[in-house]
Amino acid sequence: MTVSHVSFVLIWGTITASAALTLLAWRQRPKPGATPFAAMMGAGTWWVVASAIGLFTLDGSRRLLLHNLEWVGPAVLPPAWLVFALEYTSREEYVSRRTLGLLGVVPLVTLVLLATNDTHHLLYTDRVVRRYGEVALVDAQRGPWFWVFITYAYALLAAGTFHVIQLAVSSRSLYRGQAAALVVTVIAPWIGNLIYATDYLPIVVLTGTDLSLTNFDPTPFMFVISGAAGLAALSQFRFLDAVPVSSRVARDSVVESMDDGVIVVDDDDTVIDCNPQAAEIIDCTRDSAVERPVSALLPAYDELDGEDTRTIEIERQDGVRYYELSETDLGSTVDRTAGHIVLIHDVTDRRNRVQQLDVLNRVLRHNLRNEMNVIYGYADRLDDGEAVDRIQQKAMRMVTLGDKAREIDRILDDESDGEPITVSQVLDLEVERAREAYPDVTFEASAPEAAATCDRPLGAVLRNLLENAAEHNDSDDPWVRVDARIEGDEAILEVVDNGPGIPAEERSVLRNKEETPLQHSSGLGLWLVSWGVERLGGTVTIAEADESGTTIRLEVPVVEESERTPDS
């Protein structure tokens, strides 16, 4: 009686868990994986119900009928699991009517052979119903097709499990929890079936007990574990609510939708694949590009070297387009090069914009100086002395603005700044120049004790800071002081003045490196300082005094002897 109560509890627990999971999964349709998962658990529920009824059916013919009906479960479950795994791991392209038809061939043949087994005995060579008290079991002698089906079913279960585990390894913790629960869902009955198919060999080996004569198939009753694991996946890990997108699909989608062309080549520089944009750029279809040498499609590819880039011209229907080629190695699992990715980036707009700015910059600087000189000269012919002075002052301001633009262009565009110069030399040259330009301002300087060199743009930066401090200093006794010292591998220069301070719109240039239409600087001097310090790899900060005056602090790296040019 005790065994009977335990059996009923186990049976009803298994049916309840698997049926509940079937219903919950069915309600999640049409989310990816919901339909095949519901089919899988529905097959498990059918298997449990048929097996449970048959277990307590003592009539021999009815017991064999229920044994036949049990087969619907194992016939549906393995294909459903594989289809679920494909959808769940974002491999829906493999799930088609043709695929479903092929997956159903072996199960359908198995059911047909089961119905006609008495004529050929391919599935079972013999079946006898044996009673054990209130329980009836089928003692079945397996035929050759039984092992064909078992091999097929195990292969599908293994393939689906592999895809789920593979996704779990590359996913975040939520999906790892889902995958672990799903693996338990299918592994539990799989282990039960393996025990039954091998005549309880694992238990016999471990315990030494001969259980082969019981003929009891524990497979359907293992679905109590499957149901519990599936319910945990639904309640704890948002299974079917948060369906993962595999990194493979995400990566493929990104590559396919990129504006840049992407070509994948192997070690022999043969095209393996390319995205639609690359096919459009090289004017061919993807299929015609595959298995061709990449140099036949992009002759400049042979000139690529490592991380270098190369700009090429391609004549297209909409005119000449310019593209930047770059190459990245693909690493294999054994840390050897397995191929390369060639990236084709359209730089036509950028190239045209740079060219336009270059022309405008050159023309404006040249014409600005020439036209301002003409205005300055003609201003001498005017009679109103105050107006003349005003015109000439503005003209010279515009000439100076053009000179600063030229100096910025030189600082930013030159690949080599020439020989480095010592900080003391920079200090002496620029302070002396400032004294000549602004004789009414007192300039003081303290040179660093240690000898150190910096790149030459430091001179232009310091010159503009001195000019800015002197020009805007409206004090009765204006003065500007430069304190320089060396700290570690940096040169520290502080430009201190007793002027009115730097306006907010000018400070934004140094602090935020930005201007707005309503708030902008009046010239290019501080922009030159900002870009020049950035070119030197240093920083610039502003510290204003409580009453008046400003301290601007420069921190720039010194140049080591090994970094200096051979002539220095």
VEXDREN-2710 file (C-alpha; in Angstrom, 1 decimal):
% VEXDREN-2710
k/r/px/py/pz
1/MET/0.0/0.0/0.0
2/THR/2.9/2.3/0.8
3/VAL/4.4/1.7/-2.6
4/SER/1.1/2.4/-4.2
5/HIS/0.7/5.8/-2.5
6/VAL/4.3/6.8/-3.5
7/SER/3.6/5.7/-7.0
8/PHE/0.5/7.8/-7.3
9/VAL/2.2/10.8/-5.8
10/LEU/5.1/10.5/-8.3
11/ILE/2.8/9.9/-11.3
12/TRP/0.4/12.8/-10.5
13/GLY/3.4/15.1/-9.7
14/THR/5.0/14.3/-13.0
15/ILE/1.7/14.8/-15.0
16/THR/1.0/18.1/-13.2
17/ALA/4.4/19.5/-13.7
18/SER/4.8/18.6/-17.4
19/ALA/1.2/19.6/-18.2
20/ALA/1.5/22.9/-16.5
21/LEU/4.8/23.6/-18.4
22/THR/3.1/22.6/-21.7
23/LEU/0.3/25.1/-21.1
24/LEU/2.5/27.9/-20.0
25/ALA/4.8/27.4/-23.0
26/TRP/1.8/27.3/-25.4
27/ARG/0.6/30.6/-24.1
28/GLN/3.9/32.2/-24.9
29/ARG/3.4/31.7/-28.7
30/PRO/4.6/33.1/-31.1
31/LYS/7.8/33.9/-29.2
32/PRO/10.8/32.1/-30.5
33/GLY/11.0/28.5/-29.2
34/ALA/7.5/28.6/-27.5
35/THR/5.7/26.3/-30.0
36/PRO/8.4/23.5/-30.2
37/PHE/8.9/23.6/-26.4
38/ALA/5.2/23.2/-25.9
39/ALA/5.2/20.3/-28.3
40/MET/8.1/18.7/-26.5
41/MET/6.5/19.0/-23.1
42/GLY/3.2/17.9/-24.5
43/ALA/4.9/14.8/-25.9
44/GLY/6.3/14.3/-22.4
45/THR/2.9/14.7/-20.8
46/TRP/1.4/12.2/-23.3
47/TRP/4.2/9.7/-22.5
48/VAL/3.6/10.0/-18.7
49/VAL/-0.1/9.6/-19.0
50/ALA/0.0/6.6/-21.3
51/SER/2.7/5.0/-19.2
52/ALA/1.0/5.6/-15.9
53/ILE/-2.3/4.2/-17.1
54/GLY/-0.5/1.2/-18.6
55/LEU/1.4/0.6/-15.4
56/PHE/-1.9/-0.2/-13.6
57/THR/-3.6/-1.9/-16.6
58/LEU/-3.5/-5.7/-15.9
59/ASP/-5.3/-6.8/-19.1
60/GLY/-2.6/-8.0/-21.5
61/SER/-4.0/-6.7/-24.8
62/ARG/-4.9/-3.3/-23.3
63/ARG/-1.5/-3.1/-21.7
64/LEU/0.2/-3.7/-25.1
65/LEU/-2.1/-1.1/-26.7
66/LEU/-1.0/1.5/-24.1
67/HIS/2.6/0.5/-24.7
68/ASN/2.2/1.3/-28.3
69/LEU/0.5/4.6/-27.5
70/GLU/3.5/5.6/-25.3
71/TRP/5.6/5.8/-28.5
72/VAL/4.0/9.0/-29.6
73/GLY/6.0/10.7/-26.8
74/PRO/9.5/9.6/-27.8
75/ALA/8.7/10.0/-31.5
76/VAL/7.8/13.7/-31.1
77/LEU/10.2/14.8/-28.3
78/PRO/13.7/14.6/-29.9
79/PRO/12.7/16.5/-33.1
80/ALA/10.8/19.1/-31.0
81/TRP/13.8/19.6/-28.8
82/LEU/16.1/20.2/-31.7
83/VAL/13.7/22.7/-33.4
84/PHE/13.3/24.5/-30.1
85/ALA/17.1/24.7/-29.6
86/LEU/17.5/26.1/-33.2
87/GLU/14.8/28.8/-32.6
88/TYR/16.0/29.6/-29.1
89/THR/19.6/30.2/-30.2
90/SER/18.5/32.4/-33.2
91/ARG/19.1/29.8/-35.9
92/GLU/15.6/30.1/-37.4
93/GLU/17.0/30.0/-40.9
94/TYR/17.5/26.2/-40.4
95/VAL/13.8/25.7/-39.3
96/SER/11.8/25.2/-42.5
97/ARG/9.1/22.9/-43.7
98/ARG/11.7/20.8/-45.5
99/THR/13.7/20.5/-42.2
100/LEU/10.6/19.6/-40.3
101/GLY/9.8/17.0/-42.9
102/LEU/13.2/15.4/-42.8
103/LEU/13.2/15.4/-39.0
104/GLY/9.9/13.6/-39.0
105/VAL/10.9/10.7/-41.4
106/VAL/12.5/8.4/-38.8
107/PRO/9.8/9.0/-36.1
108/LEU/7.0/8.4/-38.7
109/VAL/8.7/5.2/-40.0
110/THR/9.1/4.0/-36.4
111/LEU/5.4/4.5/-35.7
112/VAL/4.5/2.6/-38.9
113/LEU/6.8/-0.2/-37.9
114/LEU/5.3/-0.3/-34.5
115/ALA/1.8/-0.7/-35.9
116/THR/2.9/-3.5/-38.1
117/ASN/5.5/-5.1/-35.8
118/ASP/3.8/-8.5/-35.7
119/THR/4.5/-9.0/-39.4
120/HIS/8.3/-8.1/-39.4
121/HIS/9.4/-7.8/-35.8
122/LEU/11.9/-5.0/-36.7
123/LEU/11.1/-2.9/-33.7
124/TYR/10.4/-5.7/-31.1
125/THR/11.2/-9.3/-31.7
126/ASP/8.9/-10.3/-28.8
127/ARG/6.7/-8.6/-26.1
128/VAL/5.2/-10.2/-23.1
129/VAL/3.1/-8.6/-20.3
130/ARG/4.3/-9.6/-16.9
131/ARG/2.4/-8.8/-13.7
132/TYR/4.1/-7.7/-10.4
133/GLY/1.3/-7.5/-7.9
134/GLU/-0.9/-4.6/-8.9
135/VAL/1.5/-3.4/-11.6
136/ALA/1.9/-4.7/-15.2
137/LEU/5.1/-4.3/-17.1
138/VAL/6.0/-5.1/-20.7
139/ASP/9.0/-7.4/-21.2
140/ALA/10.2/-6.4/-24.6
141/GLN/12.9/-7.9/-26.7
142/ARG/14.3/-5.1/-28.9
143/GLY/14.7/-5.5/-32.6
144/PRO/17.2/-3.7/-35.0
145/TRP/15.0/-0.7/-35.7
146/PHE/14.7/0.1/-32.0
147/TRP/18.5/0.8/-31.9
148/VAL/18.2/2.8/-35.1
149/PHE/15.6/5.0/-33.5
150/ILE/17.5/5.3/-30.3
151/THR/20.7/6.4/-32.1
152/TYR/18.6/8.9/-34.1
153/ALA/16.9/10.3/-31.0
154/TYR/20.1/10.6/-29.0
155/ALA/21.7/12.4/-31.9
156/LEU/18.9/15.0/-32.0
157/LEU/19.0/15.5/-28.3
158/ALA/22.8/15.9/-28.3
159/ALA/22.7/18.4/-31.2
160/GLY/20.0/20.6/-29.4
161/THR/21.8/20.4/-26.1
162/PHE/25.0/21.5/-27.8
163/HIS/23.5/24.6/-29.2
164/VAL/21.9/25.6/-25.9
165/ILE/25.1/25.1/-24.0
166/GLN/27.1/27.0/-26.6
167/LEU/24.7/30.0/-26.3
168/ALA/25.0/29.8/-22.5
169/VAL/28.7/30.1/-22.6
170/SER/28.6/33.3/-24.5
171/SER/25.6/34.9/-22.8
172/ARG/25.0/36.9/-19.7
173/SER/24.0/35.4/-16.4
174/LEU/20.2/35.5/-17.0
175/TYR/20.5/33.4/-20.1
176/ARG/22.9/31.1/-18.5
177/GLY/20.3/30.3/-15.8
178/GLN/17.7/29.7/-18.5
179/ALA/20.1/27.4/-20.4
180/ALA/21.1/25.4/-17.3
181/ALA/17.4/24.8/-16.5
182/LEU/16.7/23.8/-20.1
183/VAL/19.5/21.3/-20.1
184/VAL/18.2/19.7/-16.9
185/THR/14.7/19.6/-18.6
186/VAL/16.0/17.4/-21.4
187/ILE/18.8/15.6/-19.5
188/ALA/16.6/14.1/-16.8
189/PRO/14.4/11.9/-19.1
190/TRP/17.4/11.3/-21.3
191/ILE/19.3/9.7/-18.4
192/GLY/16.2/7.7/-17.5
193/ASN/15.9/6.4/-21.0
194/LEU/19.6/5.6/-21.2
195/ILE/19.3/3.5/-18.0
196/TYR/16.3/1.6/-19.5
197/ALA/17.8/1.1/-22.9
198/THR/21.0/-0.4/-21.3
199/ASP/18.9/-2.8/-19.0
200/TYR/19.9/-0.7/-16.0
201/LEU/23.6/-1.3/-16.7
202/PRO/24.7/1.9/-14.9
203/ILE/22.9/0.9/-11.7
204/VAL/24.1/-2.7/-12.0
205/VAL/27.7/-1.5/-12.4
206/LEU/27.4/0.9/-9.4
207/THR/25.4/-1.3/-7.0
208/GLY/26.0/-4.8/-8.2
209/THR/22.2/-5.4/-8.2
210/ASP/20.5/-7.1/-11.1
211/LEU/17.5/-5.0/-12.0
212/SER/17.1/-6.0/-15.7
213/LEU/14.2/-8.3/-15.0
214/THR/11.9/-5.5/-13.8
215/ASN/11.4/-4.1/-17.3
216/PHE/10.4/-0.8/-15.8
217/ASP/11.0/2.2/-18.0
218/PRO/11.7/5.2/-15.8
219/THR/11.9/7.7/-18.7
220/PRO/8.5/9.3/-18.5
221/PHE/8.5/9.6/-14.8
222/MET/11.7/11.6/-15.0
223/PHE/9.6/14.4/-16.4
224/VAL/8.8/15.4/-12.9
225/ILE/12.4/16.8/-12.8
226/SER/11.9/18.3/-16.3
227/GLY/8.7/20.0/-15.2
228/ALA/10.3/21.4/-12.1
229/ALA/13.3/22.7/-14.0
230/GLY/11.1/24.2/-16.7
231/LEU/8.9/26.0/-14.2
232/ALA/12.1/27.3/-12.5
233/ALA/13.2/28.7/-15.9
234/LEU/9.9/30.4/-16.4
235/SER/9.6/31.9/-12.9
236/GLN/13.2/32.6/-12.0
237/PHE/15.0/33.3/-15.3
238/ARG/12.1/34.8/-17.4
239/PHE/12.3/31.9/-19.9
240/LEU/10.4/32.8/-23.2
241/ASP/9.9/36.3/-21.9
242/ALA/13.6/37.3/-22.3
243/VAL/14.7/35.3/-25.3
244/PRO/18.4/35.7/-25.9
245/VAL/19.9/37.0/-29.2
246/SER/23.0/35.0/-29.9
247/SER/26.3/37.0/-30.5
248/ARG/26.5/35.3/-33.8
249/VAL/23.2/36.8/-35.0
250/ALA/23.9/40.2/-33.4
251/ARG/27.3/40.2/-35.1
252/ASP/25.9/39.1/-38.5
253/SER/23.2/41.7/-38.3
254/VAL/25.6/44.5/-37.5
255/VAL/28.0/43.5/-40.4
256/GLU/25.2/43.2/-42.9
257/SER/23.8/46.6/-42.0
258/MET/27.1/48.5/-41.8
259/ASP/27.7/51.4/-44.1
260/ASP/31.3/50.2/-44.5
261/GLY/32.3/47.4/-46.7
262/VAL/33.6/44.2/-45.0
263/ILE/35.5/41.5/-46.8
264/VAL/36.6/38.3/-45.0
265/VAL/39.7/36.6/-46.6
266/ASP/41.6/33.5/-45.6
267/ASP/45.3/33.0/-45.2
268/ASP/45.7/32.7/-49.0
269/ASP/44.1/36.1/-49.4
270/THR/41.0/34.5/-51.1
271/VAL/37.6/36.0/-50.4
272/ILE/35.5/33.9/-48.1
273/ASP/32.6/36.3/-47.6
274/CYS/31.6/40.0/-47.9
275/ASN/28.7/42.1/-46.8
276/PRO/26.3/43.8/-49.3
277/GLN/28.0/47.2/-49.0
278/ALA/31.4/45.7/-50.0
279/ALA/29.8/44.0/-53.0
280/GLU/28.3/47.3/-54.1
281/ILE/31.7/49.1/-53.7
282/ILE/33.7/46.6/-55.7
283/ASP/30.8/46.4/-58.2
284/CYS/30.0/42.6/-58.1
285/THR/27.7/40.2/-56.4
286/ARG/28.6/38.4/-53.2
287/ASP/28.6/35.0/-54.9
288/SER/31.0/36.2/-57.7
289/ALA/33.4/37.7/-55.2
290/VAL/33.7/34.5/-53.1
291/GLU/36.7/32.3/-53.9
292/ARG/38.4/35.1/-55.9
293/PRO/41.8/36.6/-54.9
294/VAL/41.1/39.8/-53.0
295/SER/43.8/41.6/-54.9
296/ALA/41.8/41.0/-58.1
297/LEU/38.9/43.0/-56.6
298/LEU/41.1/45.5/-54.7
299/PRO/44.5/45.9/-56.2
300/ALA/45.6/48.2/-53.4
301/TYR/45.2/45.3/-50.9
302/ASP/48.7/44.1/-51.7
303/GLU/50.1/47.4/-50.5
304/LEU/48.5/47.1/-47.1
305/ASP/51.0/46.4/-44.3
306/GLY/49.8/45.5/-40.9
307/GLU/47.8/48.3/-39.2
308/ASP/48.5/50.8/-42.0
309/THR/45.6/52.2/-44.0
310/ARG/45.6/53.2/-47.6
311/THR/43.3/55.5/-49.6
312/ILE/42.1/54.3/-53.0
313/GLU/39.9/55.8/-55.8
314/ILE/37.1/53.9/-57.3
315/GLU/35.2/55.1/-60.3
316/ARG/31.4/54.7/-59.8
317/GLN/28.3/55.8/-61.6
318/ASP/27.9/58.7/-59.2
319/GLY/31.5/59.8/-59.8
320/VAL/34.9/59.1/-58.2
321/ARG/34.7/57.9/-54.6
322/TYR/37.5/57.7/-52.1
323/TYR/37.8/54.7/-49.7
324/GLU/40.2/54.0/-46.9
325/LEU/41.4/50.4/-46.7
326/SER/42.4/48.8/-43.4
327/GLU/43.0/45.2/-42.4
328/THR/42.6/43.2/-39.1
329/ASP/43.7/39.7/-38.4
330/LEU/41.3/37.0/-37.2
331/GLY/42.7/34.8/-34.5
332/SER/42.0/31.1/-34.5
333/THR/41.5/28.9/-31.4
334/VAL/45.1/27.9/-31.5
335/ASP/46.3/31.5/-31.6
336/ARG/47.3/31.4/-35.2
337/THR/46.1/33.7/-37.9
338/ALA/43.0/32.2/-39.5
339/GLY/42.3/35.0/-41.9
340/HIS/41.8/38.7/-42.2
341/ILE/39.0/41.3/-42.3
342/VAL/39.4/44.0/-44.9
343/LEU/37.4/47.1/-44.0
344/ILE/36.4/49.6/-46.8
345/HIS/35.5/53.0/-45.3
346/ASP/34.1/55.7/-47.6
347/VAL/36.1/58.9/-46.9
348/THR/34.9/60.9/-49.9
349/ASP/32.9/63.4/-47.9
350/ARG/35.7/63.8/-45.4
351/ARG/38.3/64.2/-48.1
352/ASN/36.2/66.8/-49.9
353/ARG/35.5/68.7/-46.7
354/VAL/39.2/68.8/-45.8
355/GLN/40.1/70.0/-49.3
356/GLN/37.4/72.7/-49.1
357/LEU/38.6/73.9/-45.8
358/ASP/42.2/73.9/-46.9
359/VAL/41.3/76.0/-50.0
360/LEU/39.2/78.4/-47.9
361/ASN/41.8/78.7/-45.2
362/ARG/44.6/79.4/-47.7
363/VAL/42.6/81.9/-49.7
364/LEU/41.2/83.7/-46.7
365/ARG/44.6/84.0/-45.0
366/HIS/46.3/85.3/-48.2
367/ASN/43.5/87.7/-49.2
368/LEU/43.0/88.9/-45.6
369/ARG/46.5/90.1/-45.2
370/ASN/46.6/91.7/-48.7
371/GLU/43.3/93.5/-48.4
372/MET/44.0/94.7/-44.8
373/ASN/47.3/96.1/-45.9
374/VAL/45.5/98.0/-48.7
375/ILE/43.0/99.3/-46.1
376/TYR/45.8/100.3/-43.8
377/GLY/47.6/102.2/-46.5
378/TYR/44.6/104.1/-47.8
379/ALA/43.7/105.0/-44.2
380/ASP/46.7/107.3/-44.1
381/ARG/45.0/109.5/-46.7
382/LEU/42.1/110.3/-44.5
383/ASP/42.0/113.6/-42.5
384/ASP/40.2/112.4/-39.3
385/GLY/43.1/111.3/-37.1
386/GLU/40.9/109.4/-34.7
387/ALA/39.1/107.6/-37.5
388/VAL/42.4/106.7/-39.1
389/ASP/43.8/105.3/-35.9
390/ARG/40.6/103.3/-35.5
391/ILE/40.7/101.9/-39.0
392/GLN/44.4/101.1/-38.8
393/GLN/43.9/99.4/-35.4
394/LYS/41.2/97.2/-36.8
395/ALA/43.1/96.4/-39.9
396/MET/46.2/95.3/-38.0
397/ARG/43.9/93.2/-35.8
398/MET/42.7/91.4/-38.8
399/VAL/46.2/90.9/-40.1
400/THR/47.2/89.5/-36.7
401/LEU/44.2/87.2/-36.8
402/GLY/45.4/85.9/-40.2
403/ASP/48.9/85.4/-38.8
404/LYS/47.6/83.4/-35.9
405/ALA/45.5/81.2/-38.2
406/ARG/48.7/80.5/-40.2
407/GLU/50.5/79.7/-37.0
408/ILE/47.8/77.3/-35.9
409/ASP/47.9/75.6/-39.3
410/ARG/51.6/75.2/-39.0
411/ILE/51.4/73.7/-35.5
412/LEU/48.6/71.3/-36.3
413/ASP/49.7/70.2/-39.8
414/ASP/53.5/69.8/-39.5
415/GLU/54.5/66.2/-39.0
416/SER/57.8/67.3/-37.6
417/ASP/58.4/70.3/-35.4
418/GLY/62.1/70.4/-35.9
419/GLU/64.6/70.2/-33.1
420/PRO/63.3/70.3/-29.6
421/ILE/64.3/73.5/-27.7
422/THR/65.2/74.0/-24.0
423/VAL/62.6/75.5/-21.7
424/SER/65.1/78.2/-20.8
425/GLN/65.6/79.2/-24.4
426/VAL/61.8/79.3/-25.0
427/LEU/61.4/81.5/-21.9
428/ASP/64.2/83.9/-22.9
429/LEU/63.1/84.3/-26.5
430/GLU/59.4/84.8/-25.8
431/VAL/59.8/87.1/-22.8
432/GLU/62.3/89.3/-24.8
433/ARG/59.9/89.4/-27.7
434/ALA/57.0/90.4/-25.4
435/ARG/59.1/93.2/-23.9
436/GLU/59.8/94.7/-27.3
437/ALA/56.1/94.4/-28.4
438/TYR/54.7/95.8/-25.1
439/PRO/57.2/98.3/-23.6
440/ASP/54.7/99.6/-21.0
441/VAL/54.3/96.2/-19.4
442/THR/56.8/94.8/-17.0
443/PHE/57.8/91.2/-17.8
444/GLU/59.6/89.0/-15.3
445/ALA/60.8/85.4/-15.7
446/SER/62.3/82.7/-13.6
447/ALA/64.0/79.9/-15.6
448/PRO/64.0/76.3/-14.3
449/GLU/67.2/75.2/-12.6
450/ALA/67.2/71.8/-14.4
451/ALA/68.0/71.7/-18.1
452/ALA/65.1/70.2/-20.1
453/THR/63.8/70.3/-23.6
454/CYS/60.3/70.5/-25.1
455/ASP/58.9/70.5/-28.6
456/ARG/58.9/73.8/-30.4
457/PRO/55.1/74.5/-30.4
458/LEU/55.7/75.5/-26.7
459/GLY/57.1/78.8/-28.0
460/ALA/53.9/79.7/-29.9
461/VAL/51.8/78.7/-26.9
462/LEU/53.8/80.9/-24.4
463/ARG/53.9/83.8/-26.9
464/ASN/50.1/83.9/-27.1
465/LEU/49.7/83.7/-23.4
466/LEU/52.1/86.6/-22.9
467/GLU/50.4/88.7/-25.6
468/ASN/46.9/88.0/-24.1
469/ALA/48.1/88.9/-20.6
470/ALA/49.7/92.2/-21.9
471/GLU/47.0/93.4/-24.3
472/HIS/44.1/93.1/-21.8
473/ASN/46.0/94.3/-18.8
474/ASP/44.4/97.7/-17.8
475/SER/46.2/98.0/-14.5
476/ASP/48.0/101.3/-13.6
477/ASP/51.3/99.3/-13.2
478/PRO/50.8/96.2/-15.5
479/TRP/53.1/93.3/-15.1
480/VAL/53.3/89.7/-16.3
481/ARG/55.5/87.0/-14.6
482/VAL/56.5/83.6/-15.9
483/ASP/57.6/80.9/-13.4
484/ALA/59.1/77.8/-14.9
485/ARG/60.3/74.6/-13.2
486/ILE/60.8/70.9/-14.0
487/GLU/58.9/68.3/-12.0
488/GLY/59.7/64.7/-13.0
489/ASP/59.1/64.3/-16.7
490/GLU/57.0/67.5/-17.0
491/ALA/57.8/71.2/-17.5
492/ILE/55.5/73.4/-15.4
493/LEU/55.1/77.0/-16.7
494/GLU/52.8/79.5/-14.8
495/VAL/51.9/82.8/-16.5
496/VAL/50.7/85.2/-13.8
497/ASP/49.4/88.8/-14.4
498/ASN/47.6/91.5/-12.5
499/GLY/45.0/92.2/-15.2
500/PRO/41.2/92.0/-15.1
501/GLY/41.0/88.3/-15.6
502/ILE/39.9/86.2/-18.5
503/PRO/36.2/86.7/-19.6
504/ALA/33.9/83.6/-19.3
505/GLU/33.6/83.2/-23.0
506/GLU/37.4/83.1/-23.4
507/ARG/37.8/80.7/-20.5
508/SER/35.4/78.2/-22.2
509/VAL/38.0/77.8/-24.9
510/LEU/40.6/76.5/-22.5
511/ARG/38.3/74.7/-20.1
512/ASN/35.6/73.2/-22.4
513/LYS/37.2/73.6/-25.8
514/GLU/34.0/74.8/-27.3
515/GLU/32.1/77.9/-28.5
516/THR/28.4/78.6/-29.0
517/PRO/26.7/81.1/-31.3
518/LEU/25.9/83.3/-28.2
519/GLN/29.2/82.8/-26.4
520/HIS/32.4/82.8/-28.3
521/SER/36.0/84.1/-28.0
522/SER/37.1/87.3/-29.8
523/GLY/40.1/85.8/-31.5
524/LEU/42.3/82.8/-32.2
525/GLY/45.0/83.3/-29.5
526/LEU/43.5/81.0/-26.8
527/TRP/42.4/78.5/-29.4
528/LEU/46.1/78.4/-30.5
529/VAL/47.0/77.8/-26.8
530/SER/44.5/75.0/-26.4
531/TRP/45.4/73.2/-29.6
532/GLY/49.1/73.8/-29.2
533/VAL/49.1/72.3/-25.6
534/GLU/47.1/69.3/-26.9
535/ARG/49.6/68.9/-29.7
536/LEU/52.4/68.8/-27.1
537/GLY/50.5/66.2/-25.1
538/GLY/50.1/68.5/-22.1
539/THR/47.3/70.3/-20.2
540/VAL/46.4/73.9/-19.5
541/THR/44.4/75.2/-16.5
542/ILE/43.2/78.6/-15.2
543/ALA/43.4/79.7/-11.6
544/GLU/42.1/83.3/-11.0
545/ALA/43.0/85.4/-7.9
546/ASP/40.4/86.7/-5.5
547/GLU/40.6/90.3/-6.5
548/SER/42.4/90.6/-9.9
549/GLY/44.8/88.8/-12.1
550/THR/45.0/85.4/-13.6
551/THR/47.3/82.5/-13.4
552/ILE/47.5/80.1/-16.3
553/ARG/49.3/76.8/-15.7
554/LEU/50.9/74.8/-18.4
555/GLU/52.0/71.2/-17.9
556/VAL/53.9/69.7/-20.9
557/PRO/56.0/66.6/-21.2
558/VAL/59.8/67.1/-21.6
559/VAL/61.5/65.4/-24.5
560/GLU/64.0/62.8/-23.5
561/GLU/67.4/62.6/-25.2
562/SER/66.3/59.4/-27.0
563/GLU/63.3/61.1/-28.4
564/ARG/65.3/64.0/-29.9
565/THR/66.1/64.2/-33.6
566/PRO/69.6/63.0/-34.6
567/ASP/70.7/66.5/-35.4
568/SER/69.7/68.0/-32.0
END
